[in-house]
Amino acid sequence: MNEEQTEGSSFFRLPNAGAWSDVEPALRADVANFCEALTKVGADGGPTPLDVAQKMSELANRLFEHLTGDERDIRQVISTLRTAHAVAWDFYDAVQATRVSVDEYMRALRRNIDSFENDLHELQKQKAA
C-alpha cells in the first residue's frame, strides 16, 4: 500500500484501484459503449453535454459502488454527517450553537433549503424564458 492510502481519515482512503477483469461484464460494456459515444461529441446526432454528464455520473457511481462494495453505505452516512456539520458551523459559531435548540436549528435549516429551492426555481424560469 502506498503512503497516500495509509494516511489521514479512512473516509479519504480508497480501496485498491481494482482490475477491469473484476468488473461485471455488463458494466464494462456500458463503460466501453460510453467511450465510443464520446467520440461523437460535437457531431450531429452526438450526445448533448447533459447526456454526457448524466452518463458519466451514472457510470462513476456504479464503478465506485463496485470498488467500495460494503463501504458504500457507511461512506454515505459519513458524507451526510460531514455536510450537516459544515452547515451547522455556517449557521452558528461555537458559542451560539450551545444556546440554540435543535428545533430552532431545524427551522433555520428548512428556511435556507426553501430559499435555495426558490432561487433554483427562479433561475430555471429565467433560463426557460
MARVONU-935591 format. One line per 10 residues: number of its first residue (from 1); their letters; for each residue x, y, z of N, C-alpha, C. Coordinates in pm, 1 decimal. Layout:
<sites>
NUM> a> X/Y/Z/X/Y/Z/X/Y/Z ~ ... .
</sites>
This chain:
<sites>
1> mneeqtegss> 84.0/-117.3/0.0/0.0/0.0/0.0/88.6/123.6/0.0 ~ 52.7/222.4/-82.5/137.8/341.0/-85.0/104.8/432.6/32.0 ~ 191.1/530.8/52.2/179.8/618.3/169.1/49.5/697.5/170.8 ~ 1.7/743.8/53.5/-121.6/821.1/47.3/-241.9/740.5/94.7 ~ -242.3/610.4/71.4/-356.6/528.4/108.2/-359.5/497.1/257.5 ~ -252.5/519.4/329.9/-249.3/483.4/471.3/-256.3/602.9/564.6 ~ -249.2/725.7/512.8/-250.5/844.3/598.1/-387.9/909.2/601.3 ~ -415.9/980.5/710.3/-537.5/1059.3/719.7/-660.5/976.5/749.3 ~ -775.2/1042.2/734.0/-904.1/980.2/762.7/-929.4/862.4/669.8 ~ -988.1/758.1/725.1/-1020.4/641.2/642.9/-1125.0/675.5/537.6 .
11> ffrlpnagaw> -1202.7/781.7/560.3/-1301.9/824.0/462.1/-1235.1/861.5/330.1 ~ -1115.6/918.5/338.4/-1046.5/964.0/218.4/-954.3/857.7/158.5 ~ -944.6/744.7/222.3/-866.1/633.9/166.7/-959.2/545.1/86.6 ~ -917.4/513.1/-33.1/-996.7/426.2/-118.5/-930.2/290.5/-127.4 ~ -1011.0/189.7/-155.6/-952.7/57.0/-172.4/-864.9/53.4/-296.7 ~ -801.9/-58.1/-319.1/-719.6/-73.5/-438.5/-798.6/-34.5/-561.7 ~ -726.9/4.1/-665.1/-790.9/51.6/-788.1/-872.7/-57.0/-856.3 ~ -846.5/-182.4/-825.7/-921.0/-291.1/-887.6/-868.0/-320.9/-1026.6 ~ -925.0/-421.3/-1085.9/-887.8/-460.4/-1221.9/-1015.2/-470.3/-1303.6 ~ -1006.0/-436.4/-1430.8/-1124.3/-442.2/-1516.0/-1181.1/-582.5/-1522.2 .
21> sdvepalrad> -1096.7/-681.5/-1507.4/-1146.6/-819.5/-1512.0/-1237.8/-850.9/-1393.8 ~ -1228.1/-771.5/-1287.0/-1313.4/-791.1/-1169.4/-1449.1/-721.8/-1183.2 ~ -1460.8/-632.1/-1280.6/-1585.0/-557.4/-1300.9/-1680.0/-643.5/-1382.4 ~ -1806.3/-645.0/-1340.7/-1905.0/-727.8/-1411.0/-1909.2/-691.6/-1559.7 ~ -1926.6/-791.4/-1646.7/-1923.6/-767.6/-1790.9/-2021.6/-661.2/-1839.3 ~ -2140.5/-655.5/-1781.9/-2239.7/-556.5/-1825.2/-2189.5/-414.3/-1799.1 ~ -2127.1/-392.6/-1684.6/-2074.4/-260.5/-1652.1/-1956.5/-226.5/-1742.6 ~ -1868.2/-322.8/-1766.4/-1756.3/-299.4/-1859.1/-1809.3/-260.8/-1997.1 ~ -1912.8/-329.2/-2043.2/-1970.7/-299.6/-2174.7/-2030.6/-159.4/-2176.8 ~ -2097.0/-120.9/-2068.7/-2155.1/13.2/-2061.5/-2046.2/120.8/-2066.9 .
31> vanfcealtk> -1936.1/96.7/-1997.7/-1824.8/192.8/-1999.9/-1766.9/200.9/-2141.6 ~ -1747.3/86.1/-2204.7/-1693.7/84.0/-2341.5/-1787.6/155.2/-2438.1 ~ -1918.0/131.4/-2425.5/-2016.5/197.8/-2511.9/-2014.9/348.8/-2490.8 ~ -1999.6/388.5/-2365.8/-1993.5/532.2/-2336.5/-1869.3/593.9/-2399.9 ~ -1757.2/525.6/-2389.3/-1633.8/576.0/-2451.2/-1652.3/591.2/-2602.0 ~ -1720.2/496.5/-2662.0/-1749.5/504.4/-2805.6/-1837.8/625.1/-2835.3 ~ -1938.7/647.6/-2751.5/-2029.4/760.8/-2771.3/-1954.3/893.7/-2759.4 ~ -1851.2/897.9/-2675.3/-1774.8/1021.6/-2657.6/-1701.4/1063.1/-2784.1 ~ -1673.5/968.5/-2871.4/-1606.6/1003.1/-2996.8/-1696.9/1086.2/-3087.0 ~ -1826.3/1089.8/-3056.2/-1923.2/1163.7/-3137.5/-1961.6/1298.5/-3075.8 .
41> vgadggptpl> -1893.1/1337.5/-2969.8/-1924.4/1464.6/-2904.2/-1903.5/1578.0/-3003.6 ~ -2002.4/1664.4/-3014.3/-1995.7/1779.5/-3103.1/-2043.4/1751.9/-3244.7 ~ -2060.4/1625.3/-3277.6/-2108.1/1591.0/-3411.8/-2260.3/1586.6/-3412.5 ~ -2317.6/1599.6/-3531.6/-2462.6/1586.6/-3543.2/-2504.7/1448.7/-3493.9 ~ -2605.7/1446.0/-3411.3/-2654.3/1319.0/-3357.3/-2573.2/1268.3/-3239.6 ~ -2469.1/1342.4/-3201.3/-2387.8/1302.6/-3086.2/-2457.1/1338.8/-2956.2 ~ -2402.4/1292.8/-2845.4/-2465.9/1320.0/-2715.8/-2457.5/1467.6/-2678.5 ~ -2558.8/1513.5/-2608.3/-2559.1/1650.7/-2558.7/-2470.5/1657.9/-2434.9 ~ -2428.2/1777.8/-2396.6/-2349.2/1789.8/-2273.1/-2423.1/1731.4/-2151.7 ~ -2554.5/1751.0/-2145.5/-2631.1/1696.0/-2033.3/-2631.7/1543.4/-2037.1 .
51> dvaqkmsela> -2646.9/1485.8/-2156.9/-2641.7/1339.5/-2169.9/-2508.2/1286.3/-2119.5 ~ -2399.9/1353.1/-2159.0/-2265.9/1310.0/-2118.0/-2251.6/1319.7/-1966.5 ~ -2294.0/1431.2/-1909.0/-2281.4/1449.6/-1764.4/-2359.9/1343.9/-1687.9 ~ -2482.5/1317.6/-1731.5/-2564.8/1218.3/-1661.4/-2504.5/1078.8/-1672.6 ~ -2456.7/1043.5/-1791.0/-2399.5/909.8/-1809.0/-2269.3/896.4/-1730.8 ~ -2187.6/1001.8/-1730.3/-2062.8/998.1/-1652.9/-2093.1/976.3/-1505.0 ~ -2191.8/1048.5/-1454.9/-2229.1/1035.2/-1314.9/-2277.8/893.8/-1284.5 ~ -2364.1/842.6/-1371.8/-2416.4/707.0/-1351.4/-2304.1/604.1/-1350.2 ~ -2215.8/610.8/-1449.1/-2107.6/512.9/-1457.3/-2009.2/528.6/-1341.2 ~ -1980.3/653.2/-1303.6/-1890.3/675.7/-1190.5/-1949.0/617.0/-1063.3 .
61> nrlfehltgd> -2078.2/638.4/-1041.1/-2142.4/582.8/-921.4/-2139.9/430.5/-922.2 ~ -2166.5/371.0/-1037.5/-2166.2/224.4/-1046.7/-2026.5/168.3/-1024.1 ~ -1924.8/232.7/-1082.1/-1786.9/186.4/-1062.3/-1743.4/205.4/-917.8 ~ -1776.1/321.1/-860.8/-1739.0/347.0/-722.0/-1806.1/245.4/-629.7 ~ -1932.5/214.9/-656.8/-2002.9/113.9/-577.3/-1933.1/-20.8/-588.2 ~ -1889.2/-53.5/-706.6/-1817.0/-179.9/-726.5/-1685.6/-179.7/-647.6 ~ -1613.0/-67.1/-653.9/-1482.9/-60.2/-587.5/-1493.8/-54.8/-435.8 ~ -1598.6/8.6/-385.1/-1610.4/24.0/-240.1/-1697.2/-82.7/-175.5 ~ -1782.3/-147.4/-253.4/-1862.5/-258.2/-202.8/-1934.8/-227.3/-74.0 ~ -1899.5/-299.3/30.5/-1969.8/-287.2/158.0/-1938.3/-157.4/232.4 .
71> erdirqvist> -1845.9/-77.7/180.9/-1815.1/50.9/244.1/-1912.2/160.3/201.4 ~ -1986.8/135.5/94.5/-2067.2/240.9/33.1/-2165.9/305.3/130.4 ~ -2241.0/224.4/202.8/-2343.2/280.1/292.8/-2281.5/364.9/403.0 ~ -2174.4/315.1/462.8/-2113.7/391.8/572.5/-2047.3/517.8/519.1 ~ -1993.4/512.7/398.3/-1936.8/632.7/337.9/-2046.4/737.4/316.1 ~ -2164.9/693.5/275.1/-2276.2/786.4/253.2/-2317.9/851.9/385.0 ~ -2323.4/774.2/491.2/-2358.2/829.4/623.1/-2253.9/932.7/665.6 ~ -2126.7/898.6/650.5/-2020.2/991.2/688.4/-2030.4/1119.4/606.5 ~ -2051.5/1106.6/477.4/-2063.1/1223.9/389.8/-2179.5/1312.4/432.2 ~ -2293.4/1251.7/461.3/-2410.7/1327.6/503.8/-2383.9/1398.8/636.4 .
81> lrtahavawd> -2321.8/1329.2/730.5/-2291.8/1390.2/859.6/-2188.9/1502.0/846.5 ~ -2090.6/1484.6/759.5/-1992.0/1591.7/736.6/-2061.2/1715.6/679.6 ~ -2155.2/1694.5/588.9/-2229.4/1806.4/531.2/-2311.4/1876.7/639.1 ~ -2380.9/1798.0/720.8/-2461.2/1856.1/829.1/-2372.4/1934.7/925.5 ~ -2255.7/1882.3/955.7/-2162.8/1950.5/1045.8/-2118.6/2084.0/985.8 ~ -2086.3/2084.3/857.5/-2044.7/2207.9/790.9/-2158.4/2309.8/788.4 ~ -2279.4/2263.2/763.3/-2394.4/2353.2/760.4/-2417.4/2413.3/898.9 ~ -2404.4/2332.1/1002.1/-2423.4/2382.1/1138.5/-2323.3/2493.4/1169.1 ~ -2199.1/2475.5/1127.1/-2099.4/2580.4/1151.9/-2130.3/2705.7/1070.4 ~ -2192.0/2690.2/954.7/-2230.2/2807.1/875.7/-2341.3/2885.6/944.2 .
91> fydavqatrv> -2428.3/2815.0/1016.2/-2538.5/2882.3/1085.0/-2494.8/2951.2/1213.2 ~ -2415.3/2883.4/1290.5/-2385.3/2930.8/1425.2/-2238.7/2912.8/1457.6 ~ -2185.0/3008.8/1532.4/-2049.8/2987.8/1581.8/-2057.7/2898.8/1706.3 ~ -1946.0/2861.7/1761.2/-1942.1/2766.6/1872.8/-2021.6/2815.7/1993.4 ~ -2017.7/2945.2/2023.4/-2089.6/2998.6/2138.5/-2239.8/2995.4/2112.9 ~ -2282.8/3039.9/1995.4/-2425.6/3039.5/1964.0/-2481.2/2897.2/1959.4 ~ -2401.9/2804.6/1911.1/-2450.0/2666.7/1896.2/-2492.4/2607.3/2029.9 ~ -2431.7/2651.1/2138.7/-2470.2/2598.4/2270.3/-2600.5/2658.8/2319.0 ~ -2645.2/2767.6/2257.5/-2766.7/2836.2/2301.2/-2886.3/2810.0/2210.3 ~ -2865.3/2745.9/2098.4/-2971.4/2726.3/2000.2/-3028.1/2585.9/2013.8 .
101> svdeymralr> -3161.5/2577.0/2016.7/-3223.9/2445.7/2029.0/-3223.0/2374.4/1894.3 ~ -3238.6/2246.3/1898.2/-3246.4/2167.2/1775.8/-3364.1/2213.7/1691.5 ~ -3474.9/2243.9/1756.8/-3592.9/2291.1/1684.9/-3562.4/2420.1/1609.4 ~ -3494.0/2514.1/1674.3/-3458.3/2639.1/1608.1/-3363.2/2613.1/1491.4 ~ -3270.5/2525.5/1512.7/-3175.8/2490.4/1407.3/-3248.3/2429.5/1287.5 ~ -3340.7/2338.8/1313.3/-3413.8/2272.6/1205.1/-3500.5/2372.9/1129.3 ~ -3562.8/2465.7/1200.0/-3643.4/2568.6/1131.5/-3555.3/2656.3/1043.0 ~ -3439.5/2694.7/1094.0/-3347.2/2777.3/1015.0/-3296.4/2700.4/893.3 ~ -3266.5/2574.5/912.0/-3221.7/2491.6/800.9/-3331.0/2479.9/694.9 ~ -3454.5/2456.6/738.4/-3566.2/2445.6/644.4/-3585.3/2576.0/567.4 .
111> rnidsfendl> -3572.8/2691.2/636.0/-3585.8/2820.8/569.0/-3476.3/2836.7/462.7 ~ -3355.8/2796.1/496.1/-3246.6/2807.2/399.4/-3267.8/2714.4/280.9 ~ -3311.9/2592.8/305.3/-3340.6/2499.2/196.2/-3448.4/2557.1/105.9 ~ -3557.3/2607.5/167.6/-3665.9/2667.3/88.8/-3615.7/2785.6/6.9 ~ -3530.2/2866.9/66.7/-3476.5/2982.9/-3.4/-3394.6/2940.2/-124.6 ~ -3308.7/2840.1/-106.5/-3227.7/2792.4/-218.9/-3314.8/2726.6/-325.7 ~ -3418.1/2654.9/-283.8/-3508.5/2594.7/-381.8/-3582.3/2702.5/-460.5 ~ -3622.7/2810.6/-393.0/-3686.0/2922.6/-462.8/-3589.7/2987.2/-561.8 ~ -3463.5/3005.1/-519.4/-3362.6/3061.2/-609.1/-3343.8/2971.6/-731.0 ~ -3338.9/2842.4/-709.3/-3323.2/2748.1/-819.4/-3442.0/2756.3/-914.6 .
121> helqkqkaa> -3561.7/2764.0/-858.7/-3682.6/2774.5/-940.7/-3678.7/2900.4/-1027.0 ~ -3639.0/3012.5/-967.6/-3630.6/3138.5/-1042.0/-3525.3/3128.7/-1151.7 ~ -3412.6/3068.3/-1122.1/-3307.8/3051.4/-1222.5/-3357.2/2965.7/-1338.7 ~ -3429.2/2858.7/-1307.6/-3483.2/2773.0/-1411.7/-3585.7/2846.3/-1497.0 ~ -3669.0/2930.6/-1433.1/-3769.2/3009.8/-1507.6/-3698.1/3106.9/-1602.6 ~ -3592.1/3170.9/-1554.4/-3519.0/3265.9/-1637.7/-3455.6/3196.0/-1757.5 ~ -3403.1/3076.7/-1736.8/-3340.1/3003.0/-1846.4/-3443.1/2959.2/-1949.5 ~ -3564.7/2925.5/-1904.2/-3670.1/2879.5/-1993.2/-3729.8/2993.2/-2075.0 ~ -3719.6/3114.5/-2021.8/-3780.3/3231.3/-2090.7/-3700.6/3274.5/-2210.5 .
</sites>
